[in-house]
Amino acid sequence: MTYTVFRNSRLPDFYCAVPQGRPVPPFVREPVWAYECITTPDKPRPRGFSDEVARFACTFQGFYTFRERPILERRLNRAPSASERDPTTGRED
């Protein structure tokens, strides 16, 4: 299946893939979201993309959101950003 992929500018490792021919979800709007690429079965998918999960998600939602890196990997490789900390305690969410 061919997907149009959008990237979130506020969370750069967060993507939304929409099957070609399907409407883009209303939340995917500039300036928060930007066009990233068209992905086809013969091209490499973005890191974190799962064809199986995408088919399932698109059947029910019409789109597929995914992260480039798993959350656990992100947390193991760096300190949490201010947006990932609880503002009242300073601890990670």
TAMO-V105484 format. One record per pair of residues at least 6 apart in sequence whose ideal C-beta (glycine too) atoms are under 7 Angstrom apart, sorted by the first residue. I is the first residue (numbers start at 1). J is the second residue. D is the distance in whole Angstrom. If there is no record, write none. Layout:
# TAMO-V105484
<<I | J | D> <I | J | D>>
This chain:
# TAMO-V105484
<<1 | 19 | 6> <1 | 41 | 7> <1 | 55 | 7> <2 | 20 | 5> <2 | 38 | 7> <2 | 39 | 7> <2 | 40 | 5> <3 | 17 | 4> <3 | 18 | 6> <3 | 19 | 6> <3 | 20 | 7> <3 | 39 | 5> <3 | 54 | 7> <4 | 18 | 5> <4 | 20 | 6> <4 | 38 | 6> <5 | 15 | 6> <5 | 17 | 5> <5 | 36 | 4> <5 | 37 | 5> <5 | 39 | 6> <5 | 46 | 6> <6 | 15 | 7> <6 | 16 | 5> <6 | 28 | 5> <6 | 33 | 5> <6 | 34 | 6> <6 | 35 | 6> <6 | 36 | 6> <7 | 15 | 6> <7 | 34 | 6> <7 | 36 | 4> <8 | 14 | 4> <8 | 32 | 6> <8 | 33 | 6> <9 | 31 | 6> <9 | 32 | 6> <9 | 34 | 6> <10 | 32 | 6> <13 | 67 | 5> <13 | 68 | 4> <13 | 69 | 6> <14 | 65 | 7> <14 | 67 | 6> <15 | 36 | 7> <15 | 46 | 6> <15 | 65 | 7> <15 | 66 | 6> <15 | 68 | 7> <16 | 25 | 7> <16 | 28 | 5> <16 | 33 | 7> <16 | 63 | 6> <16 | 65 | 5> <17 | 49 | 7> <17 | 54 | 6> <17 | 63 | 7> <17 | 64 | 5> <18 | 24 | 5> <18 | 63 | 5> <19 | 58 | 5> <22 | 62 | 5> <25 | 62 | 7> <25 | 63 | 5> <39 | 45 | 5> <39 | 46 | 7> <46 | 68 | 7> <47 | 68 | 5> <48 | 66 | 5> <48 | 67 | 5> <48 | 68 | 5> <48 | 69 | 6> <49 | 66 | 6> <50 | 66 | 7> <53 | 64 | 7> <54 | 64 | 4> <57 | 63 | 7> <57 | 64 | 4> <58 | 64 | 6> <80 | 92 | 4> <84 | 92 | 6> <84 | 93 | 6> <85 | 91 | 6> <85 | 92 | 6> <85 | 93 | 7> <86 | 93 | 6>>
